[in-house]
Amino acid sequence: MKDARISTGIDGLDEVLGGGFIPASSYLIVGGPGTGKTLLSLQFLSESAKRKVRSLLITFAEPEETLRRNAAVFGWDLADITIVDFSKTMQEGPTDGEYTVFAPSEVENEPIWKRIHQAIEEHAPERLVIDSATFLRYLSTDEYQYRKQIQALVNLLAVRKCLSLLLFEPVELEKDNALALAVDGVLTLRNEISENRLVEIRTVESNKMRGSSYMSGRHALRITRQGVRVWPHRIAKLKKNTYERKDLASGVAGLDQLLMGGFPAGTSTLISGPSGAGKSTLAIQFLATAAAAGHKGVIYTFEESLASMLERCNALSIPLKKHLEDGSITVREINPLENYPDEFLGLLREDTEKSGADVLVLDSLRGYSLAMEEFGSVIANIQNIINYLRGSRASLFIVNEQEKITGDLRITDHGVSYVADNTLLIRYAETYGRVTKIIGCLKKRLGNFQPELREFRITPQGLEVGEKLVHLQGLLTGVPTHDGTTARAESAGGEGA
């Protein structure tokens, strides 16, 4: 087939490359020490061997026994892969415990270039890896000879219809890009540390794909026990939904009355409030009600453990345990600083596309920000999640904690409130000498709601939302007034307490 591609054998990388490697092409794998160049190539050869494809590895860097031992750690069998080991040829015997690279004039007595061509002719590989092609630069007496020999090698591989990966150091590529011009594609691997020095950031980027489109930008890469894995940086596109929306009710009579039925399915809702106000509990209440109506939900918790969540819900008569047992709700405990944004989005996509989840809770925005802020804009990543879920017709509840208990009203401390379709605000207020929780809907993009404030109570029987607070003003400030006088003064019977 004209458009047939060859799989890299690496999760996510095929998508970045537009379907995989192009047959009979040569690719430059660029990266510094420790970026995963050798592992990526070994994984590719291992997958090729499973398909009974003739594969050849020419190594200048590591001895054959070391490569086979390292591959075995990941469960890769290189038994059917031919390895031509030039690592000892490139080094003199030990002299005071040190190794030195031969000078070009010494190597010319037994030309390595000629032996590379002989190995290709002898083994007739369909897949080839040279680790590392940086050494080939050292073997040439001058730049002209190097460029001539590199081009001849690439041409030979193309004639023999051999798919090849040439590993290379970025420093040498900066000196001379002759090899990058000769090959059909360039992949760059990076291993960097975040600005706060807390997070290791591994990425892969396609810089060139001759005759093919590819996903631009840097894509998250991780080295796992199973090998290299890539999470493509997908930009979710907005889709027009023409289907009839149904409301997701909370199951709390007063709140559903306030929302005039609930929030439309397929929208995103921000539940914002100070610590201890009941935000997470309310989000779980929405999810449990949806699960009882036949929906499937997932809670992504960055802060609270499942055990704590179950204990709280049991005390409030919210049937989370029942829904966990019947599989209608799944709780995923996400450890901050261990997930890339695209890795988290990949998990979310898997839950929606493979498991059928259509109601999701992100608890909380602060925890997500802690985990993701080192990798770029939190707002952009949240927007990408919301755009994807809109296209998938899934609902999202985002729990957000406000730092201020009273005073100036701010929906979030991250400036992301505008991206949500709906906003519920829970607020503390001092009324008659006691702390009261109030709830109100500030935004419902698709549908009407009652623009009023009500008391929000958390009881052993569950959540309760009372009637409209008609006699109090200034509730959103945290210190309301009653009929024009302070609630505190009226409560004290006029005493100046």
C-alpha positions, 0 to 999 in steps of 0.5 A: 500500500502506498500509505502503509506505515511501519509501527515504531512499537512505542505507544503514542509515537506512531500518532506523533509521526502520522502513523509510524515510520515511512518504509525505506526511510532513514531517521535521525534520533537526536538526544543527549546522554540519558534521553532514551535514544538507545532504549527507543531503538532497542524497543523498535528492533524488539517489536520488529523481531516479533514480526520476523523482520531481519534487523541489524544493530551496529554499535559503536557505543556499548558492547553487545553483551551490555545491550542484550543485558539492558534489553532483558531488563525491559523484557525484550528478546534480542536473540533474533537481532544481529549485532555488529559490535565495533565498540572494542574496535573504537577503543584501545586496550586499557592504559592506566584504566582509560580508553581513547578513541583512535585518530582517523589516520589510524582507523584508515588502515582498516576502514570502518566505513567499508566494514559498515557497508560490508555488514549491510551487504552481508546481513541484508537488514530490513531494519537498521540501527546505528548507535551512535552515528556520532562516531562516524563523524570522528572517522572522517579526515575532513568535513567533505569526506564525512558528508560524502560518506554519510550521503553514500550510506543513506543512499545505500540504505534507500536502495536496499529499502532498509528502514534505518535509525541513526542515533546522534548527539545534539552538540555535534548536530549543531556543528554540522547539519549535513546528516540532518539534511541527508535523512528523511526524518529527525526526532529530538529527545530531551531530558530537562528539569523544571524551573523549580528543580522538582520535576524531570521533563522528558519529551520527544519532538519531530523536527522533520518528516520528509513526504509526510505530515506529523504532530508538531510540538513537544510530546511527553515521554516516559521510560517505564518498566515496559520501555518508552511511552509517549503521550501526544500533545493533542489539541482538542477541537471544538465540535458543534453538538446538535443533540438534545441535552438532558439535565444532571440533577444533584438529587438535593431538592432545594439545589435542583429547584435553584438550578431549575432541574440541574446542569445540562449534560455535556457541560463543565461545572466549577464548584468553588468555595473555601476549605471545609465548605463541602465542595468535594462532597457536593461534586460526589453527590452529583456523581452518585445521583448520575450513577443511579440514573445509569451514568458512569463516573470517575473521580480524579482526586489529587489530594484526598484518599479513597479511604477518607472519601468513603468514610465521609460519604458513609457519614453523610448517607451518600452511597459512594461505596455502593457505586464503587462496588457495582462499577458505576463509579471509579476513583483514581488517586493522582499523585501530584508531580508524577503526571504530565498534562498530556499523560493525565489527558490520556488517562481521561480519554481512556476512561471516556472512550474505552470505559464509557465514563460520561461524568467526571470529577476533578478534585481539585483545581489546586491539586491539578495546578500543583501537578501541571503548572511546571509543564505550561499554562494551567488555563490552557490545559484545563481548556483543552480538557473541557474542549475534549469533553464537550466533543465527547458529550461528557460532563465535568465537575471541577472542585476549586478551593478559595483561599479567602473565607470572607471579603472580596469575592473571587471565583478562583485563584487561577483565573480559569472560571471563564472556561467553565459553562456553569459556576456554583459558589459556596460561601461562609457567612456570619449570621446571628453569631454562627457560621452559615454556609450559603450556596448560589449559582453564578452562571449556567450557560445553557439554561435558566436558574434562580439567581438567589442565595440559599443556606447549604447544610451538611447533615447525617441524612445528606446534603440540604439546601434551604429556602431563599435567604430573603431577610439578609443582604450582603451575604457574599461579603461574609458579613451580611446585614438584616433589615439594614442593621448588622445581624450581630446587633439584632442577635444581641438584642441591642447590646453593644457586645 
